[in-house]
Every structure is written in structure tokens, then in C-alpha cells.
Amino acid sequence: MRIEAFYNADRGFTSSPTDILRPVRVFTETVASHPRKIEKCWWYRAVQIDFDLKTGQPTDSLQKELKQSLTHSITTQGHKLPQLPDKNTDLIIGFHDIPKGKGSLFERVKEITPLIIQAGKKYDVDAFAKNYTLAVTIDEDIRNLPKRESEKITRMLMARLGALKILIIKSGNDGNADYYALGTMEGGLAIENARREGAIDRLRDRLVTHACARESGRFDKVENAVTRSDWEVYGIAEHIANASRTLAGWGYIDKPFVIRDIATDERANFIERIMGWSRQSESAIAAHAYNITPPPAYRMGVFDGVIVSSKSGRFNIDKTNLQREDTIPVAIVPNADYSPKEDDPLNLDSFRRYSLGIEGDRIVGPSIEFDEMSAAILYSGAVRVSRHDNGSGFKIDPGGNINLPRIRGFVHLHQGLDEIRNYEAVRGIKVAELFRYIVFNLDEYPYPVGCGKDIMFATSTDAARRLIRTTPVGSGIQVAAFDAMDHGTNFLLLTEPLPDTNFIPDDPFSIMLELVNPDVKAVRLTDEIAQV
């Protein structure tokens, strides 16, 4: 049997010629052959990208050239002529000169009054809501550094100079730009070869994508929404915590990134005061809990129960040592007048998002990915089940008294999907009978935006819908995965009996953990994530 890489439902399947599939290679080759046009995407709109300038033009010649080229490209696509920022700006690009000379970037880049703060005061705008992106020019080649090293550099530049994104111009030996690298807080570092035809237009499309994307991750708090007794009935919180610790033990989740490692205490305190956090704890996990009963106003469609998510790392949550109390029930509830058709992309503004307090506990926020994880679960369809006779799981039962979502778990890892080997790796079952790789939908989502955005909310649901359309109950498929462009992989865990049984384990993570166990070598992960 050959491993199948799932693509759009109307394109069927593509298959690897051997029993080894390398998703990173499939992904990068698919991206390389795709036109990646954004103008016909459902989320595309005319945006306003403006420049934060200290004087009339940037002083650095490569930054000046970039500004002029971007201005032409932006207006050619039909957007407003870039000027100085105002309240209607969607994205601000600032410019800064890094001192030349000896020493590393860490030695040469000093902390300054954050440019994002300066811009906010200068133009009387909320520059944090304007995707403040800072262009800098460097001589150092960071393109081939290990991911963790390049992450540290881009985050250092953001923290010390004051920006939400960094646009690096790599200066070549001939004085021209070698490449452009767009770095985000989550660790993505998308590279555009400046010497390749169309580089400026592709860079423009990346920036326009960010400008079009709207913030998600916001939620309302509901005090005492879940009773203490209900919270303690079901072990899903323990399953989430155990999965997180197990993945961390295998090196798939890193210790939290601490801003004090790249900035002074004073700057770290300032960032915590302004942004609400001083460290980032990567990855996120969520799962459906069928017998935790929320108040009726927070019920999600036809499903029983709630979704439980890992809490946000900003609340000093260490996902390498996640505990039960580091999880929280959440709900995303569509507005009463919102009824999307099956293929409609989901409009985040049409949902109310809640963090459901446990009786007697202080409410803190879930992982920023909670709404995109919840959306994939909510719109995956329903499976009617009853409790299994062995008391430790479920069984498919058309007359059963429990409605479970077809996808009942979601894991977001800052790892790439390196290799899948098709052999009897788990319980004597071949990997291809348990696992699907979902190739990213580049037609609708050609460029990355990162978690916590409405486009990622729709991306997760798109992947879930395409999976479910061709993977019916009884297929045996337990786990599927798709690329979280530039910064990791998302795993979808299905409500599905183990092959040749009618048993669905209580723990939705059990088969995934067996597959990605590095000793098993069935699904191999890697730190080196494809940057596209």
C-alpha cells in the first residue's frame, strides 16, 4: 500500500511512489509550482499600507530602493498610494539603520525607544493594531541558520527596536539586495530571493496578506460557567496535559521563549506592561469533553459538552510541563443569524468566543490558537456514539445518546512533518491505514499569516472539511496533519474506531502519540520547518 497525500477533494489523491512520504518536500514542491495569486482569494481586499519615515526617504540605499519598488507594486495592484500613516492604515512599514562595524548583531543592535510607540504618538494611531513592520538592512546571512537561531535574531530585533514584524534586507557583496526575509513573532522567516523576477510583487503579496488578516484570539469571560464537579468528572484535561508533556519529552515542544534572554529587564517589563506577556510558550492543544455541561447559551451546535484548551503561555504556562490546571474550557458560538453553507469560508466576526470559568477558579485566557482549533472541531460534522462496554471509550451507535464531533482533538506543534514511513508501526497496523497528510490549500491561502488571525481560523476549518469529505466513519483513519505555514504542523484527531474494532479510546491523543514516538519512526518530526 502506498501512502496517500490528500489534496483538494475535487483533485482526488496524489501518491508517493514508495512507502516513504516526505511531507516537507511535498509542501515545498507544491508551493514552488503554484502561482500563489491573492487577488481572487475570498479574504482579499484593497488595503492601505503606509510608511513611517523619519525624513523624506530612508537613508539606507537598499531600504530606499525597497520603498520605491513597493510603492509602485502596491499601487499597481490597486491599493491606495502609500503615504504617512493615519487611522485608516492597515499596515505600517518603518525603516531603521543598524550600525555597521565589528561584532555580532546582538552586540551592535541596542535598545531604543520602541519605534512602534514613536509611530503611535507621531501619527496619533494605535500602531499595535497596524501590523507595525520594521525594515532593516544587514550583511549577515541568516537564511541557512538553524530555526531556533534565526528566531532568536528576529525576536531580538523586534524587542530591542520595537516592532511586531521584521523585514530584513540582506545586502549582497555587489551592493544589491540578495533576499528579503519577513520574520514574525511566532518564528516564521519567509525568504524571497531578491534577484528572482517578481520578488517585489511576491513580497507585496505577503504584506497585503498580513494587512488583510484580522486579529482573532479575543474572548469574553464567563464566570462559574462549569461546575467543579463536572470539571472533575472527565479526564480530558489529564489527557491534554499528558500529551503536552510527552511531546515535550521527545523534544517536540520547547521551553518558553523568555524576552529577558534577548533584552534588558527594563525592556522586558515594558513589553509585559504593553503587550501583556514577557515570554512565549509555543504550541497548543485542545480536545472535546463530552460530559462537561455548559450553560445553554454556550452550547456549540449539536454537540454535547465543551472544548478544553491549553491556557496561553502569557500566563506563565509552561507547555513542557503542562498540568490539569493549565487547561480551560472554551466555546465558540455562531451568532443566531449566521448559518454558513458547507463550502463557505468562516467569518470570524460571526462567532462569539468564550473562556468558560470553572467554579471558584480565576479565569485566564486559552492559547491564542483556541478559536482556530475549536472551529476545526465544530465544523467537522457529528458522530453519534454510546459508551463502550469496557468503560474506557466509545462505540459507534446510530441510536446512541452522545454526539461527538468528527474531529475531537487538535494539536498545534512548532515542528515540521519530515517523514512518514508506511509499515506496521502501531498495533500491527500500517501507518497509511491510520494517518493522512492534508496538502495545504494554496488556492485560497497562498501565504502565511500566523496564528491568532481570522485567515488561520478559516484555514483550519478548510483543512478539516476537506479531510472529512473523503474520510468517512469506518475509514480507520485516526490522525491527519496539515502544514501551519512557516511555523509548524497542525494535527487533527478523529472520532474513529480502531481498525477492525468498534472501540474509540477515551484518550484522543493515544494513536497520535504512538505514531510520532521517535523510537517508532512512523511519523518523524523536525525542528527545521519549511519557510515558504
N, C-alpha and C positions, 0 to 999 in steps of 0.2 A: 504494500500500500504506500502511495506517495503522500507526503504532507501537502495539504492544500492551503494556499494563501487566499483568503476571502477578499474579494473586491466588491464593487457595487453590485447589487443584486441583478441588475439588468446586463451585467457583463459576465455573470457566472463566476467560474473559478479559474485561477491560474495555478499551475502546479510546478514544484521543483522537480528536476529530472532525477534526483536521487532521494535518499531518505534523510538528507540533511537540508534544512531550510535556514538561511541566514537572513532574518528579517531586516537587520540594519542595511544589508546590501540591497534587498528588495526595495526598501524605502528610499534609499539614496538614488537607486537607478530609476525608480518611478518618478521621483522629483526631477531628476535630470532630464527626463524625456517629456515632461509636462510643460505646457506653455505658461502656466501659473498666471493667468489673467484674472484681475479682480473686478473689472468693470461690470460684469454680469452676475456677480455674487449677490445674494439676496440682501446682505448687510451693507453693501457698498452705497456710499452717498458722497455728495460734494462736501469737502471739509475745508477748514481754514487752518493752514499751517503758517505760523509766523516766526520771525527771527528776533531773538533777544540780542541786541547789538550795543556794545559799549561806545563805539564810534560808528561812522557811516558804513564801514566794511570791516570784516575780520582782518587782523594784521598778518596772520599766517597765510602764505600764498595758497596752500592746498585747501585751507578752510574757505578762503575767498573764492577759489575756483568751484568748490563744492556748493557754496551758497548760490553762485550764479547758475550752475548747471541744474541744481534742484529747483530753483525758481522757474526756469524755463520748462522743466519736466512737469512740475506741479500745475502750471497754468495750461500747458498743452493738454493735460488730461481733463481740464475743465474746472479746476478748482480756482478759488479766488487768488489774486496776486498776493504773495506773502509780503507782509509789512510788519509793523510793530504790533505786539500782542494787545488784545482787548478782550472784553467779556465773551465775545463770540468765538474766540480761538479754541481750536480742538487740540492742537499740539504746538508746543514752543520748542524751537531749536536754539540753544545758546552756543557760544563759542568761547574757548579758553586756551591760552598758550601754556603748555607745560614747559618749565625751564629746561634748557639744554644743559649738557655738561656731564661730568662723571657721576657715577653712582646709579643705582637701580631706580626704577620708577617709584618704589616705596621710599627711597631716600630723597628723591627730587620733588615729589608731589607733597606740598604742605597743606595743612588745613586753612581754608579761607572762610570768610562769611559765606554761607551757602548761597550759591547763585540762584537757586530756586526761591529762596527768601528775598534776595535782592530784586529778582524779577517781579515777584508778587507785589512788593512795595512800589517799584518803579512804574508798573502799569496798572496798579490797583485791580489785580486779578488773583484768583486762587490758583497759583502756579502748580499746586499739587494735583489739581483736577485737570490740568492742561498737558499732562504727559511730558513734563519738562525733560528734554533730551539734550545732552551736552556733547558737542563735537570737540574732539581733541586730536592733535597730531602727535604720533610717536615714531621713533626709529626702531624700537624693539619689535621683533616678530613674535607675536603671541599666538599665531594661528595654530601651531602644532604642539602647544603646551598641553600637558595633561589637564583634563577638565577642571579639577579642583584648583590648579594653579591659575588658570585663566579666570575662573570665578573669583578668586581672591583679588586679582588685579582689578577687574571691573567693579567689584563691590568697594574696593578701596577708593577708586576714583569717584564713585557715587557718594561715598560717605564724606570724603575729605573736601570735595569740590561742591557737593550739594546738587544732586540730580537724581531723577528716577530711572533714567536710561543713559547709557554712554554710547556715543557714536565715534568709534576710533578710526582715524585715517592713518594707515600705515604708509610712511614715507619710503619710497624706493631709493636705490643708490643713484638713480638718474634725476632725482628731484620730483618725479611724478608719484602719484599715489599707486601703491601696489594693490591694496584692497581696503574695503570698508568693513568694519566689524561692529554690529549692533548688539550691545550687551544689555541684559535685563537683570533685575534683582534675583530672579529665580535661577540664574546661571546660564541661560542661553547665550550663545555668542554666534550669531548668524554672520557668515562671511560672504561678501560679494567681491569677486575679482574685478578690481577697478580697470584692468586692462582688457577685459572682455566686453565685447559690444553689448550695449543695453544695460550696463551696470547701474547707471544713474536711475534709469526707469525702474529697475528692479528694487533699488534702494528706496525710491519714492513709493513704490507699492507697499513695501514693508512699513514705511512710516504712515502711509494713508490707512493701512490696516489697523495700526495702533490707534490712529486718530478716530477711526470709525467705531472701534470697540468701546463698549460702555462698562463701567465698573459693576461688578456683582459682589457677592460675599456679604452684603448688608443683611441684617436680620432684626426682627423685633423679639424682645424677651417676653416670655410668658411665665410668670412666677407660679410655682407649685402646680405645673401642668400634669406632672406624672407623680403618682403616689409612691411613697417609699417602698411599700410592699410590692407594688407592680414592678418597680425598678429592680428589686432583688429576686424576682421570680425566675427570670430567664437569663441564661449565661452568655448572651451575645456580647456583652461588654468584656467578659473574660476572653472570649474568642478573639475579639478585636485586639485586645492588649497582648495576648499571647502571639498572635500573628505578627504584630509590630515588633515585639522583642525577638521573635525567631528570625525574622528577616534582617533585623539589625545584627543579630549574632552571626549571620552569614556575610555581613559586610554590605548589605543592600540598602541600609538606612544609615546615614552618617549622624554623628553627634551634632547638636545645633551649632549653626554658624553664629559666632559672637562678634558683634561690631567692635568691641574693645580689642579684638585681635588685629584690627586694621586702622583704628582711630583712637584718639585720646579719650580718657574718661569723660572729659567735658563735652566732647562731640557726641559720644555715645549717650550721655544723659540728655543732650539736646534732641537727638534723634528719637529717643524714647518718649520725650515730652511731646514732640511734634507728631510723630508717626504712631505712637502707642506701643512700640516694641523696640527692643535693643538686641534681639537675636532672631534668627530664622531656624525653625525646625522643619526640615524637609519631609516630604511625603505625607500621605493622608489615607485613612482607611474608614470605610463606612459599611454597615450591613443592616438588613431589615430585621426587626424584632417583632414577631407576630403577636405576642401576647402582652405587650406594654400598651395600655389603652389610653390614648389622649382624649381630651375633651372633643366633642363632635366638631367644633369649628376648625380643628387642626387635623381632621381625618384626610388622608390622601387618596382620593378616588375610591376604588372598590376594595382596597387592601385593608386587612386587619393590621393593627399595630402602628409602629413608628419606624423611622430610620435612626440609627445610632451612629454618630460620627466621632472620630478623634477630635479633641479640642485643639485650638490654634496654638502654635508654638510661641506666639507672642505672650502667652500667659505662663511662661516658664515650663512648658510641657516638653519633656524630652522623649521623643518617639522611639529612641533606642531602649528606653526603659519604661514603656507605656504601662500604666496601671488602669484598673477598672474605673477609678475616679477621674481619669484623664479622658473620659468619653462623655458624650452628652446627647440626649435625644433631640432630633431636629424634624422639621416638617417644611415642605414647600407645597403650597396650596394654590391651585389656579383660581383666579377670580371667577365669580359666578357666571359672568358673561363671556368667558374665554373658553372656547372649545375648538382647539386646533384640529385640522384634518390630519390624516395619518402621515402625510409627507411634508406637512408644514414645518419649517424651522420654528423652534420655540422662541417666543418673545419673552425675555426675562421680566420685562415690566408688567407682564400679565400674571405674575405669581406673587404671592405673599410668602415671605420666608421667616421662619420662626426658630428660635432656640428655646426648647421646652425645659423649663426648670424642674428639677427633681425636688420633691417635698423637703423643705428645710435646708436645701443647698443654695449657695450663691451661684448665679448664672454667669458663666463665661462663654466666650464665643467658640464655635466649632472651627475646624480647619477651613481656610478660605475656599477650598475646593468643594465644600459641603453641598452647594447647590447644584454643581455640575454632576457630582456623584449621585445626589438624590434624583436629579432629572433622569439620568440613565435608568435608575431603578424604577421610577414612577411610570415611565413611558415604555416599559419593556413588555407589557401585557401581563395577564394574570394566570395563575395555575391553581386549580382547586385541589387541595390535599386534605389528608387527615393524619393524625399521629400514627407512626408506625408501631406495630405490635411490640417491638423490642424496647420502646420507650425512649430511644435516643435519636429520633429523627422523624421523618415524614414519609408518606407514600402517596403516589398519585391516586386520587379518588374523585371522580366526577361528582359524586354525591357528598363529598367531604365538607366539613364545616369551617375550613380555614382557606382564605385566599392569600396566596403568596405571590409576590412579583416574580416574573420570569427571571429577571436578574436580581439576585438578593444580596450581592456584595460587590464592593468596588475598592480596588487598591491602586493608589497613585504612587509610583516609585520614581525617584530620580536616577533611574538606571535604563540603559539601552537593552533591547532584546537582541542578543548577539547570535544565538544559535539554537535550533530546535532539532533534536535527534529522535527519529521515529523508531523506537524499539519498545519491548515490553518493560517499560520503566516503572510503572506503578501498578501494583496488584496484578501483575501478569497481563496488563492491557497496554496495547501500543499507544504511543503518545498521540498519534493522529486521530485516534478514536476518542480522545479526551480534550483536545486543545485546538483552538482556531486562532489564526492570526488575521486580523482585520486590517487590510491596507487602507491607509488614510484617504479620505475623500478630498482630494486636491481640487476637484472641480468647484466645490463650494468654499473650501477653506485652504487656499493655496499658500498662506504664510502664517507663521506662529504669532500668537498674541500673549500666551501665558495664562496661568490660572487666575481666577477671580474676575473674568471678563464674560460678557454676555455671549461672545462668539464661542468661547470654550464651553459654555453651558449648552449651546446648540450642537457643538461638535460631539460631545459625549452622547447626547441623545441620538444623533445621526448614526454614530457607530453602533449603539445598542439596537436601533431599529433595523439596520442592515444585517446585523448578526441574527436577530430573531426571525427575520423574514425567511432565512434559509436554514435555520437550525431549530426545527420543531421539537417539542417534547418527545422524548423517545430516541433522539439522535445520539444520546450518550455523551455529548459534549458538555464538559464540566466548567471549562475555563476558556476565555478568549482574551486577546490583548490587542491594543492599538497604540500607535505612537502618540505621545504628548509632545508635539513638535518642539525640538531643540532642547527639551529639558527632562525627558523621561518616557515612561510607559504606563498606560492605564490597563488594569486587569479587570475584567468583568466575570463575576462568579454566578453561574446559572443554577436555577432551581431545576434539577435534573437527576433522575435516579442513576446510580452507578450502573454501567453496562451489565446487562443480563440479570438485573435485580429490580426490585421496586422500592429500593431504600435510598432516601435522601438524608445524609447526615445533618444533625443539628448545626455542626460547625461548617459554615460556608467556605472557610479557608483551607480545609484539610487537604483537598486534592491539589490546589494551587501550591501549597507548601511542599507537598511531595514532589511536584513537577519541578519546582525551582530549587530544590535542595541541591547545593553544589556537589554533593557526593553522588547524587543520582545522575547528573549530567544530561537530563532530558531537555530542560529549558534553561539555557545559560544566559545570565545577565552580565552586563558590563558597565563600568563607570564611564566609558567613552561613548557618549551619546552623539548620534549623527546631528551635525549642525547644518541645517538646510535653510 
